[in-house]
Amino acid sequence: MSVFLIVLLVFALLVVAKTIKIVPQKQVMIIERLGKYHKTAEAGLNIIVPFFDSVRATIDVREQISPIEPQPVISRDNVTMLVDAVIYFVIIDPVRATYEVQNLHWGIEQLTLSALRNVIGSLDLDHTLTSRDTINTQLRAALDVATQQWGVKVVRIELKNINPPDEIKLTMEKQMTAERSRRAVVTTAEGEKSSAILRAEGQKQSKIVSAEGEKASAILAAEGQATARLKVAEAEAQALELITKAVGASGVSTQYLIAKSYLESLSNIASQSEKIVFIPYEASAVMGSLGSLKEMFGKPSSTTTTPPSMRQ
């Protein structure tokens, strides 16, 4: 009797275990009844019919990550490189993910490898190395179309490493060194050019300022000379006016100017020559004019003795 009770208790516990199903958060269970899809058990406590209902699969509906190991891929310019990637996807239809594909992760990996070879095969090495974002976008678009019937949404694909052969790496390093050297030369030349332009501009501005200063100085000097000459002319005019008023004869002022200019000319000629002495022929006339001037101003005239060389 006790054995029967024990068997009954064990059977009851087994029935309860098959009847009650607890589903964790962000997971669902595919329930089949007699081998056919029955329902999808959501997170929480679920009751099923024991021995008739069974759990086909437990699906995680969170974003999943599937790495792709390094794979050899040939570019358009026949360069073989090793490429690895990471796929981020979400199961949006657990029923399709269970019944439409035998192995979901393996199928996604194979689709990714096929799309990766197609995309990189249409690009050369340089574009492959510099167009990661473009490649990622094209891969995601290609996988989205293929995995839609599986109830899977590919969120993104990230290329991790693109490793070309060692000889290609060496060539790229040499090219990079040459390019940097060229940029250094160009930068140096541009700096020298800018420096030369700045020096030329500075010299130009300096010459302009100097020329403007010389111009202003010449203008001021000319204005000063003109003013001085004007003052001298005004003084001479006033002197002549005073002489004219004092003597009362217009001819005397003319004789005075002629005598003054004559003496100045003789003085200039004498200063230009140290050995030659000019004795004017009309010296007696000049002396006479000077005597007249002395008489005009009322001064006693002294007896002028004409040198023997001036007598005729």
C-alpha positions in Angstrom: 0.0 0.0 0.0 2.8 2.4 0.9 4.5 1.6 -2.4 1.3 2.5 -4.3 1.1 5.8 -2.4 4.7 6.6 -3.2 4.1 5.9 -6.9 0.9 7.9 -6.9 2.7 10.8 -5.3 5.5 10.7 -7.8 3.0 10.6 -10.6 1.2 13.6 -9.2 4.4 15.6 -8.9 5.2 14.6 -12.5 1.8 15.8 -13.7 2.2 19.1 -11.8 5.7 19.6 -13.3 4.3 19.0 -16.8 1.3 21.2 -16.2 3.0 24.3 -14.8 5.5 26.2 -16.9 7.2 29.3 -15.7 8.7 31.4 -18.5 11.4 34.0 -17.6 11.2 37.6 -18.6 12.1 38.4 -22.3 11.6 34.8 -23.3 8.8 32.8 -24.8 8.0 29.1 -25.1 6.6 27.4 -28.2 3.9 25.0 -27.0 2.9 22.1 -29.3 -0.1 19.8 -28.8 0.3 16.4 -30.2 3.2 17.5 -32.3 1.4 20.6 -33.8 1.9 24.2 -32.8 -0.6 25.2 -30.2 0.4 28.5 -28.6 3.2 30.8 -27.5 3.6 31.0 -23.8 4.6 34.4 -22.6 6.7 35.4 -19.6 5.2 34.3 -16.3 3.1 31.3 -15.1 1.6 29.1 -17.8 -0.7 26.0 -17.5 -0.5 23.3 -20.2 -2.2 20.0 -20.6 0.3 17.3 -19.5 1.2 14.5 -21.9 -0.7 16.3 -24.7 1.2 19.6 -24.7 5.0 19.9 -24.9 7.5 22.7 -25.1 9.1 22.8 -28.6 11.6 25.6 -27.9 12.4 28.5 -25.6 13.1 31.6 -27.6 15.0 34.6 -26.3 13.5 37.8 -27.7 16.3 40.1 -26.6 18.8 41.5 -29.0 21.3 38.8 -29.7 24.9 38.9 -30.8 26.5 36.5 -33.2 30.2 36.7 -34.0 31.6 35.8 -37.4 35.1 34.3 -37.3 37.8 35.7 -39.7 37.0 34.6 -43.2 39.0 34.9 -46.4 37.4 37.4 -48.8 38.6 38.5 -52.3 38.3 42.1 -53.3 37.6 43.4 -56.8 41.4 43.9 -57.4 42.1 40.3 -56.5 43.5 40.9 -53.0 42.6 38.2 -50.4 42.0 39.6 -47.0 40.7 38.2 -43.7 37.5 39.8 -42.5 35.5 39.2 -39.2 32.3 40.8 -38.1 29.6 40.9 -35.4 25.9 40.6 -36.1 23.2 42.1 -33.9 19.7 40.8 -34.5 16.3 40.4 -32.8 13.7 37.6 -33.1 10.4 39.4 -33.8 8.4 36.3 -34.7 9.3 33.3 -32.5 7.0 30.9 -34.4 8.8 31.6 -37.7 12.2 31.4 -36.1 11.3 28.0 -34.8 9.6 26.4 -37.8 11.0 28.3 -40.9 14.7 27.5 -40.3 16.4 24.5 -38.8 19.3 26.3 -37.1 18.8 30.0 -36.9 22.2 31.1 -35.8 24.0 29.0 -38.3 21.7 30.2 -41.1 22.4 33.9 -40.2 26.1 33.3 -40.2 26.0 31.7 -43.6 23.9 34.5 -45.0 26.3 37.0 -43.6 29.3 35.3 -45.1 27.6 35.2 -48.5 26.6 38.9 -48.3 30.1 39.8 -47.1 31.8 38.2 -50.1 29.3 39.9 -52.5 29.8 43.4 -51.1 33.5 43.3 -50.7 34.0 41.6 -54.0 32.5 44.7 -55.7 35.1 47.0 -54.0 38.8 47.3 -54.4 41.2 47.3 -51.4 41.4 51.0 -50.8 37.6 51.4 -50.8 37.2 48.4 -48.6 39.5 49.9 -46.0 37.9 53.3 -46.1 34.2 52.4 -46.5 33.3 50.4 -43.4 30.1 52.3 -42.8 29.0 51.7 -46.4 29.8 48.0 -46.2 27.9 47.7 -42.9 24.8 49.4 -44.4 24.8 47.2 -47.5 25.3 44.0 -45.4 22.4 44.9 -43.1 20.1 45.7 -46.1 21.0 42.3 -47.7 20.5 40.3 -44.5 17.2 42.1 -43.7 15.6 40.9 -46.9 16.9 37.3 -46.4 16.0 36.9 -42.7 12.6 38.6 -42.9 10.9 35.2 -43.7 12.6 33.8 -40.6 11.0 36.3 -38.3 14.4 38.0 -37.6 15.3 41.6 -37.7 19.0 42.4 -38.3 19.7 45.5 -36.3 23.3 46.2 -37.5 26.5 44.5 -38.6 29.9 45.8 -37.6 33.1 44.8 -39.4 35.8 44.3 -36.7 39.0 43.7 -38.6 40.1 43.8 -42.2 43.5 42.2 -42.6 45.2 42.3 -46.0 48.3 40.2 -46.7 51.7 41.1 -45.2 53.2 42.3 -48.5 50.2 44.5 -49.1 50.6 46.0 -45.6 54.3 46.7 -46.3 53.4 48.4 -49.6 50.7 50.5 -47.8 53.2 51.5 -45.1 55.7 52.7 -47.8 52.9 54.5 -49.6 51.8 56.2 -46.3 55.4 57.2 -45.6 55.8 58.7 -49.1 52.5 60.5 -48.8 53.5 62.0 -45.4 56.8 63.1 -46.8 55.0 64.7 -49.8 52.6 66.5 -47.4 55.6 67.7 -45.3 57.3 69.1 -48.4 54.1 70.8 -49.6 53.5 72.2 -46.1 57.0 73.6 -46.0 56.7 75.1 -49.5 53.4 76.7 -48.6 54.9 78.1 -45.4 57.8 79.6 -47.3 55.4 81.0 -49.9 53.3 82.6 -47.3 56.4 84.0 -45.5 57.7 85.4 -48.8 54.3 87.0 -49.5 54.2 88.6 -46.1 57.8 89.9 -46.5 57.0 91.3 -49.9 53.8 92.9 -48.5 55.8 94.4 -45.6 58.4 95.8 -48.0 55.7 97.2 -50.2 54.0 98.9 -47.3 57.3 100.2 -46.1 58.1 101.7 -49.5 54.7 103.2 -49.7 55.0 104.8 -46.3 58.5 106.0 -47.1 57.4 107.4 -50.4 54.4 109.2 -48.7 56.8 110.6 -46.1 59.3 111.8 -48.7 56.4 113.3 -50.7 55.0 115.1 -47.6 58.5 116.3 -46.7 59.1 117.6 -50.2 55.8 119.4 -50.2 56.6 120.9 -46.8 60.1 121.9 -48.0 58.6 123.5 -51.2 56.0 125.3 -49.2 58.7 126.5 -46.8 60.9 127.8 -49.6 57.9 129.4 -51.3 57.0 131.1 -48.0 60.6 132.2 -47.5 60.8 133.6 -51.0 57.5 135.3 -50.5 58.7 136.9 -47.3 61.9 138.0 -48.9 60.0 139.5 -51.8 57.6 141.2 -49.5 60.6 142.6 -47.5 62.3 143.8 -50.6 59.1 145.4 -51.9 58.7 147.2 -48.6 62.3 148.3 -48.7 61.9 149.7 -52.2 58.7 151.4 -51.2 60.5 153.1 -48.3 63.4 154.0 -50.6 61.0 155.4 -53.2 59.2 157.4 -50.6 62.4 158.8 -49.2 64.0 159.8 -52.5 60.9 160.5 -54.6 62.4 159.2 -57.8 61.3 156.0 -59.5 64.6 155.5 -61.4 66.7 155.2 -58.3 64.9 152.0 -57.1 65.6 150.3 -60.5 69.3 151.3 -60.3 69.4 149.9 -56.8 68.0 146.5 -57.9 70.5 146.3 -60.8 73.4 147.1 -58.6 72.4 144.6 -56.0 71.9 141.8 -58.5 75.2 142.7 -60.2 77.1 142.5 -56.9 75.5 139.2 -56.0 76.5 137.7 -59.4 80.1 138.8 -59.0 80.1 137.3 -55.5 78.9 133.9 -56.9 81.4 133.9 -59.7 84.2 134.7 -57.3 83.2 131.9 -54.9 83.3 129.3 -57.7 86.9 130.1 -58.7 90.0 130.4 -56.5 92.6 131.6 -59.1 90.7 133.8 -61.6 89.6 137.3 -60.5 87.1 139.1 -62.7 87.4 142.9 -62.8 84.2 144.4 -64.1 84.5 146.9 -66.8 81.7 149.0 -65.4 83.0 149.0 -61.8 83.1 152.8 -61.8 79.4 152.9 -62.7 78.6 150.5 -59.9 80.6 152.6 -57.5 78.8 155.6 -58.7 75.5 154.0 -58.0 76.6 153.1 -54.5 77.7 156.7 -54.0 74.3 157.9 -55.2 72.6 155.5 -52.7 74.7 157.0 -49.9 73.7 160.5 -50.9 70.0 159.4 -51.0 70.1 158.3 -47.4 71.8 161.6 -46.5 75.1 160.1 -45.4 78.4 161.9 -46.1 80.1 160.3 -49.0 83.7 159.5 -48.6 86.1 160.0 -51.3 86.3 156.9 -53.4 89.7 156.1 -54.8 89.6 154.1 -58.0 92.3 151.6 -58.1 94.7 152.0 -61.0 93.5 148.8 -62.5 90.0 150.2 -62.8 90.9 153.5 -64.3 90.6 153.9 -68.0 
